[in-house]
Amino acid sequence: MKTPPSRSTTMTDQPEPAQSKPAALITGASSGIGATYADRLARRGHPLVLVARDAARLETLAAHLRAETGVAVDVLPADLTDAGSLAAVEARLRDDARIGILVNNAGAAAPAGFAAADLAPHYRLVDLNVAALTRLAGAATQGFLARGGGAIVNISSVLALAPEIMPGVYAATKAYVLTLSQALQAELGPRGVYVQAVLPAATRTEIWERSGRSVDGMQGVMEVGEMVDAALTGFDRREAVTIPSLPDAAQWDAFEAARQAMMANFAQSHAAARYRA
């Protein structure tokens, strides 16, 4: 993956005292990808603010990380589809001067497509995967700009590039996350805010059973620790887009080059000749 030109240094270029490292607020932190980010960032010396609905699991994880790493870990139970809870997390991102990293991980999937009798699960996906993620990115941006910099990690999916694989709105929500991340990086990168989109492929987490699917017997399922470690390598390299399962970065570079080449042809006074036959 090509790295954005606006930031060339990484968080690991120079050793930092643990107390000087920015705190990371992680959503969906009670299990899976979020809990693994919490573990890895705590071991790097970052204080944490853990956000999820399950307060008991958050407290258990927080106690474990405090004992293992010695970092400060705060617990902020919140249902991000609830307006009051979401507002509390937004306020924490804007107002807590310690926070310099947002891991925008909370998300869900739905068990069926638009042919299902009940479409409410799809509408809830938009509330969580799109609306809540956007508001938290916005709150983090306001705080980071006021504090002189920061980093936003948005968890998307390879399905953002392969919408045919899964029915319903899940892939569309993840395409939104990718596009938002790219737009934010273009806007905020020059102002000291790094934005990374992470596009995991199938990863062994609880999202499968919660969406009514079984991961057993599937091919090519990555263990969550390996996925997060690869994503953090991309973070250290300041990649704008990280796809942990993609073997050949040149494929993404070619995809981006083709997209950029098309952009020069979008502004036209008339419809293309192929539409005027």
C-alpha positions in Angstrom: 0.0 0.0 0.0 1.2 3.5 -0.7 1.5 5.7 2.3 0.1 9.3 2.3 2.8 11.8 1.8 1.7 14.2 4.6 3.1 12.1 7.5 6.4 10.3 7.2 7.2 9.4 10.8 5.7 6.6 12.8 4.7 6.1 16.4 7.6 3.7 16.8 10.3 5.8 15.1 11.5 7.2 18.5 11.1 5.5 21.9 8.6 7.4 24.1 8.1 7.2 27.9 4.9 5.3 28.5 3.3 8.3 30.3 3.8 10.4 27.2 1.9 8.1 24.8 -1.6 9.2 23.8 -4.6 7.3 25.2 -6.6 5.2 22.7 -10.4 5.0 22.8 -11.5 1.7 21.3 -15.2 0.9 20.5 -16.5 -2.6 20.4 -13.7 -3.4 22.9 -15.3 -6.2 24.9 -14.3 -9.0 22.4 -12.7 -9.9 19.1 -10.9 -7.2 17.1 -11.6 -4.5 19.7 -10.3 -6.5 22.6 -7.2 -7.5 20.6 -6.5 -3.8 19.8 -6.8 -3.1 23.5 -4.3 -5.7 24.3 -1.8 -4.7 21.7 -2.0 -1.0 22.4 -1.8 -1.5 26.1 1.4 -3.5 25.6 2.8 -0.6 23.6 2.2 1.6 26.6 -1.0 3.5 25.6 -3.6 4.2 28.2 -7.0 3.0 27.2 -10.7 4.0 27.2 -12.7 0.9 26.4 -16.2 1.3 25.0 -18.8 -1.5 24.5 -22.3 -2.5 25.7 -21.2 -5.3 28.0 -19.9 -3.6 31.1 -19.0 -6.8 32.9 -16.8 -8.0 30.1 -15.2 -4.6 29.8 -14.3 -4.6 33.5 -12.8 -8.0 33.2 -10.7 -7.0 30.3 -9.7 -3.8 32.0 -8.6 -5.5 35.1 -6.5 -8.0 33.1 -4.8 -5.3 31.1 -4.0 -3.2 34.1 -2.4 -6.2 35.8 -0.5 -7.3 32.7 0.7 -4.0 31.4 0.4 -1.4 34.2 -1.4 1.1 31.9 -4.4 3.1 33.0 -7.6 1.6 31.6 -11.0 3.4 31.8 -14.3 1.6 31.1 -17.1 3.5 29.3 -20.1 1.2 28.8 -22.2 2.5 25.9 -24.7 1.3 23.3 -23.7 3.3 20.3 -27.2 3.0 18.8 -28.6 4.9 21.8 -28.5 8.7 21.4 -27.5 9.4 25.0 -24.7 6.8 25.1 -23.3 7.9 21.8 -23.3 11.6 22.9 -21.3 10.6 26.0 -18.6 8.9 23.9 -18.5 11.9 21.6 -18.0 14.2 24.5 -15.2 12.0 25.9 -13.4 12.1 22.5 -13.8 15.9 22.2 -12.9 16.8 25.8 -10.4 14.3 27.1 -7.0 15.8 26.2 -5.3 12.5 26.8 -6.9 10.8 23.9 -4.9 10.7 20.7 -6.1 7.6 19.0 -9.7 6.4 18.1 -10.1 2.8 17.0 -13.6 3.0 15.4 -14.3 -0.8 15.6 -17.8 -1.3 16.8 -20.0 -2.9 14.1 -22.3 -5.7 13.3 -23.6 -7.8 10.4 -27.1 -9.1 9.5 -28.0 -12.7 8.8 -29.8 -12.2 5.5 -30.4 -9.8 2.6 -33.2 -7.5 1.5 -35.4 -10.4 0.5 -35.8 -11.2 4.3 -39.2 -10.7 5.8 -37.7 -8.4 8.5 -35.4 -5.6 7.4 -35.0 -4.0 10.8 -31.6 -5.6 11.4 -30.3 -3.9 8.2 -31.5 -0.5 9.4 -29.8 -1.1 12.7 -26.6 -1.9 10.9 -26.7 1.6 9.3 -27.2 3.1 12.7 -24.1 1.4 14.1 -21.8 0.8 11.2 -22.4 4.2 9.5 -24.1 6.8 11.7 -22.3 6.0 15.0 -18.9 5.6 13.4 -19.3 8.9 11.5 -20.2 10.8 14.7 -17.3 9.4 16.6 -14.9 10.2 13.8 -16.3 13.7 13.8 -15.9 14.2 17.5 -12.4 12.7 17.5 -11.5 15.1 14.6 -12.6 18.1 16.6 -10.6 17.0 19.6 -7.5 16.1 17.7 -7.4 19.3 15.7 -7.7 21.3 18.9 -4.9 19.2 20.4 -2.6 19.4 17.4 -2.9 15.9 16.0 -4.1 12.3 16.4 -5.0 9.1 14.6 -8.3 7.6 13.6 -8.5 3.8 12.7 -11.7 2.9 11.0 -12.4 -0.8 10.7 -13.9 -1.5 7.2 -13.9 -4.8 5.4 -12.7 -6.4 2.1 -16.4 -6.6 1.3 -16.2 -2.8 0.7 -14.4 -3.9 -2.6 -16.5 -7.1 -3.1 -20.2 -6.3 -2.5 -21.4 -9.4 -4.4 -20.2 -11.7 -1.7 -22.8 -10.8 1.0 -26.4 -9.8 0.6 -27.9 -6.8 2.3 -26.3 -3.6 3.5 -23.2 -4.8 5.3 -20.9 -4.4 2.4 -22.4 -1.0 1.6 -21.8 0.2 5.2 -18.1 -1.0 4.9 -17.7 0.8 1.5 -18.9 3.9 3.3 -16.3 3.4 6.0 -13.5 3.1 3.4 -14.7 6.2 1.4 -15.1 8.2 4.6 -11.6 7.3 5.7 -10.0 8.2 2.4 -11.9 11.6 2.4 -10.8 12.3 5.9 -7.2 11.4 5.2 -7.2 13.8 2.3 -8.7 16.5 4.4 -7.0 16.0 7.7 -3.6 14.4 6.9 -2.0 17.8 6.1 -3.3 19.0 9.5 -1.7 16.3 11.5 -4.5 13.8 11.8 -3.7 10.4 10.3 -6.7 8.3 9.2 -6.3 4.5 8.4 -8.9 2.3 6.9 -8.4 -1.4 7.8 -10.1 -3.9 5.5 -10.0 -7.4 7.2 -11.2 -10.5 5.3 -12.9 -13.2 7.2 -11.6 -13.1 10.8 -12.4 -15.4 13.7 -14.6 -13.3 16.0 -18.0 -13.4 17.6 -19.6 -11.4 14.7 -20.3 -14.6 12.9 -22.5 -16.2 15.5 -24.1 -12.9 16.3 -25.2 -12.6 12.6 -26.5 -16.2 12.5 -23.5 -17.7 10.6 -21.0 -20.3 11.5 -17.3 -19.8 10.8 -16.6 -23.5 11.2 -15.6 -25.1 8.0 -14.9 -21.8 6.2 -11.7 -21.5 4.3 -9.2 -18.7 4.7 -10.3 -17.4 8.1 -7.6 -15.4 9.8 -7.0 -15.5 13.5 -7.9 -12.1 15.1 -4.4 -11.6 16.7 -2.7 -12.0 13.3 -5.1 -9.6 11.7 -4.7 -6.9 14.3 -0.9 -7.3 14.3 -0.8 -6.8 10.5 -3.1 -3.8 10.8 -0.8 -2.2 13.4 2.1 -2.7 11.1 0.2 -0.7 8.5 -0.6 1.9 11.2 3.1 2.2 12.0 3.9 2.6 8.3 1.1 5.3 8.0 -0.8 3.4 5.3 -4.0 5.1 4.3 -5.6 1.7 3.5 -4.4 -1.6 5.1 -5.6 -5.0 3.8 -4.0 -7.6 6.0 -4.9 -10.6 3.8 -3.7 -9.1 0.4 -0.4 -10.7 -0.6 0.5 -8.3 -3.4 0.3 -4.6 -2.5 0.8 -3.8 -6.2 -2.8 -4.9 -6.8 -4.1 -2.2 -4.6 -1.8 0.3 -6.1 -3.1 -0.6 -9.6 -6.7 -0.3 -8.3 -5.9 3.1 -7.0 -4.1 4.2 -10.1 -7.1 3.2 -12.2 -9.4 5.1 -10.0 -7.2 8.2 -10.2 -7.0 7.9 -13.9 -10.8 7.9 -14.2 -11.2 11.0 -12.1 -9.6 13.1 -14.8 -12.5 12.2 -17.1 -15.4 12.8 -14.8 -15.8 16.6 -15.4 -17.4 16.8 -18.9 -19.8 19.3 -20.4 -21.6 16.5 -22.4 -22.5 12.9 -21.9 -19.8 10.5 -23.2 -20.2 9.6 -26.9 -21.1 6.0 -26.0 -24.3 7.3 -24.5 -25.2 9.6 -27.5 -25.6 6.9 -30.2 
